[in-house]
Amino acid sequence: KPWDGNGGRGIFVLDSGDKNLNSMLETSTMLGTEHVMLQAYIPEIVHGDKRVILVDGEPRGAFLRVPPADDHRGNMHVGARVEPCEMTERDLKICSDLAPYLKRNGLIFTGIDIIGPYLTEVNVTSPTGLQECAALYGTDLGAELVDAVLRRSP
């Protein structure tokens, strides 16, 4: 997927020996002038990727984004459905490990993505999920976010 992508744009799933690999790399890297990210396919994606919303390094909400049957991407705007979920011990460990870095770097509003036991993304420029958490759990993470920003203000 593109280094600077969002919303599932430019994500491809390749099989071993796929004859489209060279063409996809040429196209997605603009003939080697743009960066891309590669990761191993994580089969648990069929059950969804978990978006965890962190406010000032603390996990405050989570939900699954389950890909539609005709797509591999768990992005809501391409048809993924949103489902409530619980945070696992592994999820909480990931959050705990990330918290010091997020706080040290002033990343007050972060959305992380977890597939199975793996942290796959840390979204810091425009993480989504406040509305989904509000609809699923009745939480007002927007207010928590504003409070966290105000606590950090001089």
DSSP file with accessible surface (Angstrom, degrees, kcal/mol):
  #  RESIDUE AA STRUCTURE BP1 BP2  ACC     N-H-->O    O-->H-N    N-H-->O    O-->H-N    TCO  KAPPA ALPHA  PHI   PSI    X-CA   Y-CA   Z-CA
    1    1 A K              0   0   52      0, 0.0    36,-2.8     0, 0.0    10,-0.2   0.000 360.0 360.0 360.0 157.4    0.0    0.0    0.0
    2    2 A P  B >   -A   36   0A  18      0, 0.0     3,-1.4     0, 0.0    34,-0.2  -0.302 360.0-128.9 -62.0 142.8    1.1    3.6   -0.5
    3    3 A W  T 3  S+     0   0  167     32,-1.9    33,-0.1     1,-0.3    31,-0.0   0.862 110.8  33.4 -56.5 -38.9    3.4    5.0    2.2
    4    4 A D  T 3  S+     0   0  108     31,-0.3    -1,-0.3     2,-0.0    32,-0.1   0.077  96.5 126.3-108.8  23.0    1.1    8.1    2.5
    5    5 A G    <   -     0   0   24     -3,-1.4     2,-0.3     4,-0.1     5,-0.1  -0.167  33.1-176.3 -79.1 171.5   -2.2    6.3    1.7
    6    6 A N    >   +     0   0  107      3,-0.1     3,-1.9     1,-0.0    -2,-0.0  -0.977  56.6  32.7-157.9 162.7   -5.5    6.3    3.6
    7    7 A G  T 3  S-     0   0   24     -2,-0.3     3,-0.1     1,-0.3    68,-0.1   0.697 123.3 -64.8  63.9  20.8   -8.9    4.8    3.5
    8    8 A G  T >  S+     0   0    5      1,-0.3     3,-1.6    66,-0.1    -1,-0.3   0.462  87.4 157.0  83.8   0.3   -7.7    1.5    1.9
    9    9 A R  T <   +     0   0  127     -3,-1.9    -1,-0.3     1,-0.3    -3,-0.1  -0.365  67.4   6.5 -64.6 129.4   -6.6    3.3   -1.3
   10   10 A G  T 3  S+     0   0   28      1,-0.2     2,-0.5    -9,-0.1    -1,-0.3   0.657  86.9 145.0  78.0  16.4   -3.9    1.3   -3.2
   11   11 A I    <   -     0   0   47     -3,-1.6     2,-0.4   -10,-0.2    -1,-0.2  -0.779  24.0-177.6 -91.3 126.4   -4.0   -1.8   -1.0
   12   12 A F        -     0   0  116     -2,-0.5     2,-0.5    60,-0.0     0, 0.0  -0.919  20.8-145.5-120.9 148.9   -3.4   -5.0   -3.0
   13   13 A V        -     0   0   62     -2,-0.4     2,-0.4    28,-0.0    -2,-0.0  -0.970  22.4-168.5-112.5 124.7   -3.4   -8.6   -1.9
   14   14 A L        -     0   0   63     -2,-0.5     2,-0.3     4,-0.0    27,-0.1  -0.897  12.3-141.7-114.4 144.6   -0.9  -10.8   -3.8
   15   15 A D    >   -     0   0  125     -2,-0.4     3,-2.2     1,-0.1    -2,-0.0  -0.687  44.1 -80.2 -96.0 156.9   -0.6  -14.5   -3.8
   16   16 A S  T 3  S+     0   0  133     -2,-0.3    -1,-0.1     1,-0.3     0, 0.0  -0.302 120.1  14.3 -54.6 129.8    2.8  -16.2   -3.9
   17   17 A G  T 3  S+     0   0   72      1,-0.2    -1,-0.3    -3,-0.1     2,-0.1   0.611  84.1 171.2  78.8  12.2    4.1  -16.2   -7.5
   18   18 A D    X   -     0   0   43     -3,-2.2     3,-1.5     1,-0.2     4,-0.3  -0.366  29.4-148.3 -59.3 125.1    1.6  -13.6   -8.7
   19   19 A K  T 3  S+     0   0  202      1,-0.3     4,-0.3    -2,-0.1     3,-0.2   0.563  93.3  65.1 -75.7  -4.9    2.6  -12.5  -12.2
   20   20 A N  T 3> S+     0   0   95      1,-0.2     4,-3.0     2,-0.1    -1,-0.3   0.491  74.1  96.3 -90.0  -4.5    1.2   -9.0  -11.5
   21   21 A L  H <> S+     0   0   71     -3,-1.5     4,-2.7     1,-0.2     5,-0.2   0.926  83.4  45.1 -55.1 -53.0    3.8   -8.3   -8.8
   22   22 A N  H  > S+     0   0  114     -4,-0.3     4,-2.5     1,-0.2    -1,-0.2   0.928 115.8  47.1 -60.6 -43.0    6.3   -6.4  -11.0
   23   23 A S  H  > S+     0   0   65     -4,-0.3     4,-2.6     1,-0.2    -1,-0.2   0.915 112.2  49.9 -65.4 -41.6    3.7   -4.3  -12.7
   24   24 A M  H  X S+     0   0   38     -4,-3.0     4,-3.2     1,-0.2     5,-0.3   0.906 111.7  48.7 -64.1 -40.0    2.0   -3.5   -9.3
   25   25 A L  H  X S+     0   0   58     -4,-2.7     4,-2.1    -5,-0.3     7,-0.4   0.917 111.9  48.7 -66.0 -42.3    5.3   -2.4   -7.9
   26   26 A E  H  <>S+     0   0  105     -4,-2.5     5,-3.1    -5,-0.2     4,-0.3   0.936 117.9  41.2 -60.6 -45.0    6.1   -0.3  -10.9
   27   27 A T  H ><5S+     0   0   98     -4,-2.6     3,-1.0     3,-0.2    -2,-0.2   0.944 117.4  44.8 -69.5 -48.9    2.7    1.3  -10.7
   28   28 A S  H 3<5S+     0   0   36     -4,-3.2    -1,-0.2     1,-0.3    -2,-0.2   0.798 118.7  42.7 -72.4 -25.4    2.5    1.8   -7.0
   29   29 A T  T 3X>S-     0   0   22     -4,-2.1     5,-2.5    -5,-0.3     4,-1.6   0.396 108.2-121.2 -97.2   4.5    6.0    3.1   -6.6
   30   30 A M  T X45S-     0   0  121     -3,-1.0     3,-0.8    -4,-0.3    -3,-0.2   0.967  81.2 -43.9  52.1  53.3    5.8    5.4   -9.7
   31   31 A L  T 34<S-     0   0  141     -5,-3.1    -1,-0.2     1,-0.2    -5,-0.1   0.854 117.0 -46.3  58.7  40.5    8.7    3.5  -11.1
   32   32 A G  T 345S+     0   0   61     -7,-0.4    -1,-0.2    -6,-0.3    -2,-0.2   0.565 117.6 104.1  86.5  10.2   10.6    3.5   -7.9
   33   33 A T  T <<5S+     0   0  103     -4,-1.6     2,-0.3    -3,-0.8    -3,-0.2   0.555  73.5  56.1-100.1  -9.7   10.1    7.2   -6.9
   34   34 A E  S   <S-     0   0  100     -5,-2.5     2,-0.2   -31,-0.0    -2,-0.2  -0.932  81.5-119.4-122.2 149.8    7.5    6.6   -4.2
   35   35 A H        -     0   0  138     -2,-0.3   -32,-1.9    -5,-0.0   -31,-0.3  -0.556  27.4-174.5 -85.1 149.6    7.6    4.5   -1.1
   36   36 A V  B     -A    2   0A  37    -34,-0.2     2,-0.4    -2,-0.2    -7,-0.0  -0.904  17.8-131.4-133.4 164.2    5.2    1.7   -0.4
   37   37 A M        -     0   0   73    -36,-2.8     2,-0.4    -2,-0.3    -2,-0.0  -0.950  18.1-165.7-117.1 140.6    4.7   -0.6    2.6
   38   38 A L        +     0   0  139     -2,-0.4     2,-0.3     0, 0.0    -2,-0.0  -0.951   9.8 172.2-122.8 144.5    4.4   -4.3    2.5
   39   39 A Q        -     0   0  115     -2,-0.4     3,-0.1     3,-0.0     2,-0.1  -0.988  38.3 -97.0-146.2 154.5    3.2   -6.7    5.1
   40   40 A A        -     0   0   83     -2,-0.3     2,-0.2     1,-0.1     0, 0.0  -0.384  51.1 -97.9 -64.3 147.4    2.4  -10.4    5.2
   41   41 A Y        -     0   0  121    -27,-0.1    -1,-0.1    -2,-0.1     3,-0.1  -0.511  33.6-152.2 -68.3 131.0   -1.2  -11.3    4.8
   42   42 A I    >   -     0   0   18     -2,-0.2     3,-2.3     1,-0.1     4,-0.2  -0.918   1.7-154.7-109.1 107.0   -2.9  -11.8    8.1
   43   43 A P  G >  S+     0   0   80      0, 0.0     3,-1.8     0, 0.0     4,-0.2   0.778  85.5  75.4 -56.9 -25.7   -5.8  -14.3    7.7
   44   44 A E  G >  S+     0   0   76      1,-0.3     3,-2.1     2,-0.2     4,-0.3   0.647  71.1  88.4 -63.2 -10.3   -7.7  -12.9   10.7
   45   45 A I  G X  S+     0   0   18     -3,-2.3     3,-1.9     1,-0.3    -1,-0.3   0.811  72.3  70.7 -59.2 -26.6   -8.6   -9.9    8.6
   46   46 A V  G <  S+     0   0   88     -3,-1.8    -1,-0.3     1,-0.3    -2,-0.2   0.796 100.1  47.6 -62.0 -23.3  -11.7  -11.8    7.4
   47   47 A H  G <  S-     0   0  137     -3,-2.1    -1,-0.3     1,-0.3    -2,-0.2   0.438 127.0 -97.7 -92.8  -3.8  -13.0  -11.3   10.9
   48   48 A G    <   -     0   0    6     -3,-1.9    68,-0.4    -4,-0.3     2,-0.4  -0.180  27.2 -92.8 111.9 157.4  -12.1   -7.7   10.8
   49   49 A D  E     -B   65   0B  11     16,-1.8    16,-2.6    25,-0.1     2,-0.6  -0.867  39.0-125.1-104.6 146.3   -9.4   -5.3   11.9
   50   50 A K  E     -BC  64 114B  24     64,-3.5    64,-2.2    -2,-0.4     2,-0.6  -0.821  15.5-156.4 -96.2 122.4   -9.8   -3.7   15.3
   51   51 A R  E     -BC  63 113B  10     12,-2.8    12,-1.8    -2,-0.6     2,-0.5  -0.892  11.8-167.7 -94.4 123.4   -9.6    0.1   15.4
   52   52 A V  E     -BC  62 112B   0     60,-2.8    60,-2.7    -2,-0.6     2,-0.5  -0.964  10.0-147.4-113.3 126.9   -8.6    1.3   18.9
   53   53 A I  E     -BC  61 111B   0      8,-3.0     7,-3.4    -2,-0.5     8,-1.1  -0.840  14.0-165.9 -95.2 124.7   -9.0    5.0   19.7
   54   54 A L  E     -BC  59 110B   0     56,-3.3    56,-2.3    -2,-0.5     2,-0.6  -0.944   7.2-164.0-112.4 132.1   -6.4    6.3   22.1
   55   55 A V  E >  S-BC  58 109B   7      3,-2.5     3,-1.8    -2,-0.5    54,-0.2  -0.979  82.5 -17.3-114.5 116.5   -6.7    9.6   23.9
   56   56 A D  T 3  S-     0   0   26     52,-3.0    -1,-0.2    -2,-0.6    52,-0.2   0.873 131.5 -51.1  52.7  41.7   -3.5   10.8   25.3
   57   57 A G  T 3  S+     0   0    1     50,-0.4    -1,-0.3    51,-0.3    42,-0.2   0.359 115.2 113.4  85.1  -5.0   -2.1    7.3   25.1
   58   58 A E  E <  S-B   55   0B  96     -3,-1.8    -3,-2.5    41,-0.1     2,-0.3  -0.854  71.9-117.5-104.8 132.7   -5.0    5.6   26.8
   59   59 A P  E     +B   54   0B  34      0, 0.0    -5,-0.3     0, 0.0     3,-0.1  -0.500  40.5 165.0 -67.6 123.8   -7.4    3.2   25.0
   60   60 A R  E     +     0   0B 112     -7,-3.4     2,-0.3     1,-0.4    -6,-0.2   0.483  59.0   3.0-120.2  -9.5  -10.8    4.8   25.1
   61   61 A G  E     -B   53   0B  14     -8,-1.1    -8,-3.0     2,-0.0    -1,-0.4  -0.939  55.4-173.0-172.1 153.3  -12.8    2.9   22.5
   62   62 A A  E     +B   52   0B   6     -2,-0.3    23,-0.6   -10,-0.2     2,-0.3  -0.990   6.9 167.6-153.1 148.9  -12.6    0.0   20.0
   63   63 A F  E     -BD  51  84B   0    -12,-1.8   -12,-2.8    -2,-0.3     2,-0.3  -0.977  32.0-111.6-155.7 158.7  -14.6   -1.6   17.3
   64   64 A L  E     -BD  50  83B  36     19,-3.0    19,-2.1    -2,-0.3     2,-0.6  -0.751  14.4-155.1 -92.9 143.5  -14.1   -4.1   14.5
   65   65 A R  E     -BD  49  82B   9    -16,-2.6   -16,-1.8    -2,-0.3    17,-0.2  -0.955  17.6-162.1-115.4 106.6  -14.2   -3.1   10.8
   66   66 A V  E     - D   0  81B   8     15,-2.9    15,-2.2    -2,-0.6   -20,-0.1  -0.804  17.5-123.1 -97.7 121.7  -15.3   -6.3    9.0
   67   67 A P        -     0   0   15      0, 0.0     7,-0.2     0, 0.0    13,-0.1  -0.249  28.5-107.9 -60.7 147.9  -14.6   -6.4    5.2
   68   68 A P    >   -     0   0   25      0, 0.0     3,-1.7     0, 0.0    12,-0.1  -0.318  33.9-105.0 -68.7 162.1  -17.5   -6.9    2.9
   69   69 A A  T 3  S+     0   0  117      1,-0.3    11,-0.0     3,-0.0   -23,-0.0   0.799 119.1  49.5 -60.9 -28.1  -17.6  -10.3    1.1
   70   70 A D  T 3  S+     0   0  145      2,-0.0     2,-0.3     0, 0.0    -1,-0.3   0.213 110.5  50.9-100.1  17.0  -16.4   -8.9   -2.2
   71   71 A D    <   -     0   0   40     -3,-1.7     7,-0.0     2,-0.1     8,-0.0  -0.989  61.6-145.9-149.7 154.6  -13.4   -6.9   -0.9
   72   72 A H  S    S+     0   0   66     -2,-0.3     2,-0.3   -61,-0.1    -1,-0.1   0.513  72.5  97.3 -97.1  -7.2  -10.3   -7.5    1.3
   73   73 A R        -     0   0   61      1,-0.1    -2,-0.1     5,-0.1     5,-0.0  -0.657  60.3-153.2 -91.9 139.4  -10.3   -4.0    2.9
   74   74 A G        +     0   0    6     -2,-0.3     2,-0.4    -7,-0.2   -25,-0.1  -0.066  52.0 129.9 -96.3  32.3  -11.7   -3.3    6.2
   75   75 A N    > > -     0   0   25      1,-0.1     5,-1.8   -68,-0.1     3,-1.4  -0.735  57.5-138.7 -92.5 136.3  -12.4    0.4    5.4
   76   76 A M  G > 5S+     0   0   48     -2,-0.4     3,-1.8     1,-0.3    -1,-0.1   0.857  99.2  58.7 -63.1 -37.5  -15.9    1.7    6.2
   77   77 A H  G 3 5S+     0   0  137      1,-0.3    -1,-0.3     2,-0.1   -69,-0.0   0.635 104.0  52.7 -73.6  -8.6  -16.2    3.7    3.0
   78   78 A V  G < 5S-     0   0   35     -3,-1.4    -1,-0.3    -5,-0.0    -2,-0.2   0.278 134.1 -83.4-104.4   9.6  -15.7    0.6    0.9
   79   79 A G  T < 5S+     0   0   47     -3,-1.8    -3,-0.2     1,-0.3    -2,-0.1   0.486  74.4 151.1 110.5   3.5  -18.5   -1.3    2.7
   80   80 A A      < -     0   0   10     -5,-1.8     2,-0.3   -13,-0.1    -1,-0.3  -0.407  40.9-130.9 -64.5 143.0  -16.9   -2.7    5.8
   81   81 A R  E     -D   66   0B 138    -15,-2.2   -15,-2.9    -2,-0.1     2,-0.4  -0.728  12.9-129.1 -97.0 150.6  -19.4   -3.1    8.6
   82   82 A V  E     +D   65   0B  47     -2,-0.3   -17,-0.2   -17,-0.2   -34,-0.0  -0.839  28.7 177.5-101.6 132.0  -18.7   -1.8   12.1
   83   83 A E  E     -D   64   0B  61    -19,-2.1   -19,-3.0    -2,-0.4    53,-0.1  -0.980  31.0-109.7-132.5 147.0  -19.2   -4.2   15.1
   84   84 A P  E     +D   63   0B  77      0, 0.0     2,-0.3     0, 0.0   -21,-0.2  -0.322  42.5 174.7 -67.9 157.3  -18.6   -3.8   18.8
   85   85 A C        -     0   0   24    -23,-0.6     2,-0.3   -22,-0.0   -23,-0.2  -0.978  28.1-113.1-156.0 166.6  -15.8   -5.7   20.3
   86   86 A E        -     0   0  164     -2,-0.3     2,-0.5   -23,-0.0   -23,-0.0  -0.713  31.9-113.4-100.0 154.2  -13.9   -6.2   23.5
   87   87 A M        -     0   0   54     -2,-0.3     2,-0.1   -25,-0.1   -25,-0.0  -0.772  33.6-145.5 -84.6 130.5  -10.2   -5.3   24.1
   88   88 A T     >  -     0   0   66     -2,-0.5     4,-2.4     1,-0.1     5,-0.2  -0.430  27.2-105.0 -88.0 169.4   -8.1   -8.4   24.6
   89   89 A E  H  > S+     0   0  177      1,-0.2     4,-2.1     2,-0.2     5,-0.1   0.896 124.8  52.8 -59.1 -39.1   -5.1   -8.6   26.9
   90   90 A R  H  > S+     0   0  115      2,-0.2     4,-2.4     1,-0.2    -1,-0.2   0.916 107.4  50.8 -63.2 -44.4   -2.9   -8.4   23.8
   91   91 A D  H  > S+     0   0    3      1,-0.2     4,-2.4     2,-0.2    -2,-0.2   0.927 111.1  48.4 -57.7 -46.1   -4.7   -5.3   22.6
   92   92 A L  H  X S+     0   0   84     -4,-2.4     4,-2.7     1,-0.2    -1,-0.2   0.873 109.5  53.0 -65.3 -34.8   -4.1   -3.6   26.0
   93   93 A K  H  X S+     0   0  106     -4,-2.1     4,-2.7     2,-0.2    -1,-0.2   0.923 108.4  50.1 -65.2 -43.3   -0.4   -4.7   26.0
   94   94 A I  H  X S+     0   0    9     -4,-2.4     4,-2.0     2,-0.2    -2,-0.2   0.944 112.7  47.0 -59.1 -47.1    0.0   -3.0   22.6
   95   95 A C  H  X S+     0   0    2     -4,-2.4     4,-2.1     1,-0.2    -2,-0.2   0.919 111.9  50.2 -61.4 -44.1   -1.6    0.1   23.9
   96   96 A S  H  < S+     0   0   77     -4,-2.7    -1,-0.2     1,-0.2    -2,-0.2   0.898 110.8  49.1 -61.9 -41.4    0.5    0.1   27.0
   97   97 A D  H  < S+     0   0   91     -4,-2.7     4,-0.4     1,-0.2    -1,-0.2   0.851 115.6  44.0 -67.0 -34.5    3.7   -0.3   25.0
   98   98 A L  H  X S+     0   0   31     -4,-2.0     4,-2.4    -5,-0.2     3,-0.5   0.788  93.4  82.3 -78.8 -30.7    2.8    2.5   22.7
   99   99 A A  H  X S+     0   0   12     -4,-2.1     4,-2.8     1,-0.2     5,-0.3   0.861  88.1  50.2 -50.1 -49.1    1.6    5.0   25.4
  100  100 A P  H  > S+     0   0   72      0, 0.0     4,-2.7     0, 0.0    -1,-0.2   0.921 113.5  46.7 -59.8 -40.9    5.0    6.4   26.4
  101  101 A Y  H  > S+     0   0  122     -3,-0.5     4,-1.8    -4,-0.4     6,-0.2   0.932 113.3  48.6 -64.4 -45.6    5.9    7.1   22.8
  102  102 A L  H  <>S+     0   0    0     -4,-2.4     5,-2.8     1,-0.2    -1,-0.2   0.938 115.4  43.9 -61.1 -46.2    2.6    8.7   22.0
  103  103 A K  H ><5S+     0   0   81     -4,-2.8     3,-1.6    -5,-0.2    -1,-0.2   0.922 111.3  53.1 -65.3 -45.2    2.7   10.9   25.1
  104  104 A R  H 3<5S+     0   0  174     -4,-2.7    -1,-0.2    -5,-0.3    -2,-0.2   0.831 113.6  44.6 -59.8 -31.3    6.4   11.9   24.6
  105  105 A N  T 3<5S-     0   0   82     -4,-1.8    -1,-0.3    -5,-0.2    -2,-0.2   0.273 114.4-113.7-100.8  11.4    5.6   13.0   21.1
  106  106 A G  T < 5 +     0   0   37     -3,-1.6     2,-1.4     1,-0.2    -3,-0.2   0.737  60.1 154.4  68.1  25.3    2.4   14.9   21.9
  107  107 A L      < +     0   0   44     -5,-2.8   -50,-0.4    -6,-0.2    -1,-0.2  -0.661   6.5 163.5 -89.1  88.3    0.1   12.5   20.0
  108  108 A I        +     0   0   27     -2,-1.4   -52,-3.0     1,-0.2     2,-0.6   0.840  64.5  43.3 -78.3 -34.8   -3.1   13.1   21.9
  109  109 A F  E    S+C   55   0B  51    -54,-0.2     2,-0.4    -3,-0.2    -1,-0.2  -0.938  73.5 158.0-120.4 110.2   -5.5   11.6   19.3
  110  110 A T  E     -C   54   0B   0    -56,-2.3   -56,-3.3    -2,-0.6     2,-0.5  -0.984  26.6-159.8-135.0 142.5   -4.4    8.3   17.8
  111  111 A G  E     -CE  53 123B   0     12,-2.3    12,-3.2    -2,-0.4     2,-0.3  -0.991  15.3-167.9-120.5 122.3   -6.2    5.4   16.1
  112  112 A I  E     -CE  52 122B   0    -60,-2.7   -60,-2.8    -2,-0.5     2,-0.4  -0.831  10.7-143.1-108.7 152.1   -4.4    2.1   15.9
  113  113 A D  E     -CE  51 121B   2      8,-2.2     7,-3.0    -2,-0.3     8,-1.3  -0.950  15.0-173.2-115.8 133.7   -5.3   -0.9   13.9
  114  114 A I  E     -CE  50 119B   2    -64,-2.2   -64,-3.5    -2,-0.4     2,-0.5  -0.994   7.1-170.3-127.9 128.6   -4.9   -4.5   15.1
  115  115 A I  E >   - E   0 118B  13      3,-2.5     3,-2.6    -2,-0.4   -66,-0.1  -0.988  69.4 -42.6-118.0 121.7   -5.4   -7.6   13.1
  116  116 A G  T 3  S-     0   0   36     -2,-0.5   -66,-0.1   -68,-0.4   -74,-0.0  -0.396 126.5 -23.8  57.1-127.8   -5.4  -10.8   15.1
  117  117 A P  T 3  S+     0   0   49      0, 0.0     2,-0.4     0, 0.0    -1,-0.3   0.391 119.3  99.2 -92.4   6.7   -2.4  -10.3   17.5
  118  118 A Y  E <   -E  115   0B 129     -3,-2.6    -3,-2.5   -24,-0.0     2,-0.5  -0.808  66.6-139.0-108.1 132.3   -0.6   -7.8   15.3
  119  119 A L  E     +E  114   0B  64     -2,-0.4    -5,-0.2    -5,-0.2     3,-0.1  -0.710  29.7 171.4 -74.5 122.5   -0.4   -4.0   15.4
  120  120 A T  E     +     0   0B  29     -7,-3.0     2,-0.3    -2,-0.5    -6,-0.2   0.674  54.8  14.3-111.4 -23.1   -0.6   -3.1   11.7
  121  121 A E  E     -E  113   0B  55     -8,-1.3    -8,-2.2     2,-0.0     2,-0.5  -0.995  45.9-156.5-152.2 150.7   -1.0    0.7   11.7
  122  122 A V  E     -E  112   0B  64     -2,-0.3     2,-0.6   -10,-0.2   -10,-0.2  -0.978  22.5-161.2-124.5 110.3   -0.7    3.8   13.9
  123  123 A N  E     +E  111   0B  35    -12,-3.2   -12,-2.3    -2,-0.5    -2,-0.0  -0.852  26.1 153.3 -99.1 119.9   -2.9    6.6   12.5
  124  124 A V        +     0   0   63     -2,-0.6   -15,-0.2   -14,-0.2    -1,-0.1   0.565  61.9  57.8-122.6 -14.0   -2.0   10.0   13.7
  125  125 A T  S    S-     0   0  133      1,-0.1    -2,-0.1   -15,-0.0   -15,-0.0   0.868 128.5  -8.0 -91.3 -37.3   -3.0   12.5   11.0
  126  126 A S  S    S-     0   0   80    -15,-0.1    -1,-0.1     2,-0.0    -2,-0.1  -0.272  73.1-179.3-156.0  62.4   -6.8   11.8   10.8
  127  127 A P        -     0   0   12      0, 0.0     2,-0.3     0, 0.0     3,-0.2  -0.396  15.3-150.4 -66.8 141.0   -7.8    8.7   12.7
  128  128 A T        +     0   0   67      1,-0.1    -5,-0.1     2,-0.1    -2,-0.0  -0.724  55.0  89.2-106.6 161.8  -11.5    7.9   12.5
  129  129 A G     >  +     0   0    3     -2,-0.3     4,-2.6   -18,-0.0     5,-0.2   0.265  48.7 105.3 139.8 -11.7  -13.7    6.2   15.0
  130  130 A L  H  > S+     0   0   46     -3,-0.2     4,-2.2     1,-0.2    11,-0.3   0.938  89.7  44.3 -62.3 -45.4  -15.2    8.8   17.3
  131  131 A Q  H  > S+     0   0  157      2,-0.2     4,-2.6     1,-0.2    -1,-0.2   0.892 113.0  51.8 -65.9 -38.4  -18.7    8.6   15.7
  132  132 A E  H  > S+     0   0   42      2,-0.2     4,-2.6     1,-0.2     5,-0.2   0.919 110.3  47.8 -66.0 -42.2  -18.5    4.8   15.6
  133  133 A C  H  X S+     0   0    0     -4,-2.6     4,-2.9     1,-0.2     6,-0.8   0.907 111.8  51.3 -64.5 -38.8  -17.7    4.6   19.3
  134  134 A A  H  X S+     0   0   44     -4,-2.2     4,-1.9    -5,-0.2    -2,-0.2   0.929 113.2  44.5 -62.8 -45.1  -20.5    7.0   20.1
  135  135 A A  H  < S+     0   0   89     -4,-2.6    -2,-0.2     1,-0.2    -1,-0.2   0.893 120.9  39.3 -67.4 -39.1  -23.0    5.0   18.0
  136  136 A L  H  < S+     0   0   58     -4,-2.6    -2,-0.2    -5,-0.2    -1,-0.2   0.871 135.9  13.0 -78.7 -38.1  -21.9    1.6   19.5
  137  137 A Y  H  < S-     0   0   89     -4,-2.9    -3,-0.2    -5,-0.2    -2,-0.2   0.438  92.7-117.5-123.0  -6.6  -21.3    2.6   23.1
  138  138 A G     <  +     0   0   69     -4,-1.9    -4,-0.2    -5,-0.5     2,-0.2   0.730  63.3 148.6  73.4  21.8  -22.8    6.0   23.7
  139  139 A T        -     0   0   45     -6,-0.8     2,-0.5    -9,-0.1    -1,-0.2  -0.532  46.9-144.3 -89.2 156.2  -19.4    7.5   24.5
  140  140 A D     >  +     0   0  107     -2,-0.2     4,-1.5     1,-0.1     3,-0.4  -0.699  31.4 160.7-117.0  75.4  -18.4   11.1   23.9
  141  141 A L  H  > S+     0   0    2     -2,-0.5     4,-2.6   -11,-0.3     5,-0.2   0.765  70.2  67.3 -69.2 -23.0  -14.7   10.6   23.0
  142  142 A G  H  > S+     0   0   25      2,-0.2     4,-2.4     1,-0.2    -1,-0.2   0.925 101.7  46.6 -60.9 -42.7  -14.7   14.1   21.3
  143  143 A A  H  > S+     0   0   38     -3,-0.4     4,-2.6     1,-0.2    -1,-0.2   0.907 111.6  51.2 -66.2 -40.0  -15.2   15.7   24.7
  144  144 A E  H  X S+     0   0   54     -4,-1.5     4,-2.3     2,-0.2    -2,-0.2   0.897 109.5  51.5 -62.8 -38.5  -12.5   13.5   26.2
  145  145 A L  H  X S+     0   0   31     -4,-2.6     4,-2.3     2,-0.2    -2,-0.2   0.934 109.8  48.0 -64.0 -46.2  -10.2   14.6   23.4
  146  146 A V  H  X S+     0   0   83     -4,-2.4     4,-2.7     1,-0.2    -2,-0.2   0.932 111.4  51.0 -61.2 -43.7  -10.9   18.3   24.0
  147  147 A D  H  X S+     0   0   83     -4,-2.6     4,-2.3     1,-0.2    -1,-0.2   0.909 109.4  50.8 -59.8 -42.0  -10.3   17.8   27.7
  148  148 A A  H  X S+     0   0    0     -4,-2.3     4,-1.2     2,-0.2    -1,-0.2   0.904 110.7  48.6 -64.1 -39.2   -6.9   16.1   26.9
  149  149 A V  H  X S+     0   0   64     -4,-2.3     4,-0.7     1,-0.2     3,-0.5   0.935 111.3  49.8 -66.1 -43.4   -5.9   18.9   24.7
  150  150 A L  H >< S+     0   0  111     -4,-2.7     3,-0.7     1,-0.2    -2,-0.2   0.866 105.6  56.8 -64.5 -36.7   -6.8   21.5   27.3
  151  151 A R  H 3< S+     0   0  167     -4,-2.3    -1,-0.2     1,-0.2    -2,-0.2   0.832 109.7  46.5 -61.7 -30.5   -4.8   19.6   30.0
  152  152 A R  H 3< S+     0   0   99     -4,-1.2    -1,-0.2    -3,-0.5    -2,-0.2   0.572  90.6 104.5 -88.0 -11.7   -1.8   19.9   27.8
  153  153 A S    <<        0   0   61     -3,-0.7    -3,-0.0    -4,-0.7    -4,-0.0  -0.485 360.0 360.0 -72.0 144.7   -2.3   23.6   27.0
  154  154 A P              0   0  179      0, 0.0    -1,-0.1     0, 0.0    -2,-0.0  -0.163 360.0 360.0 -69.2 360.0    0.0   26.1   28.8
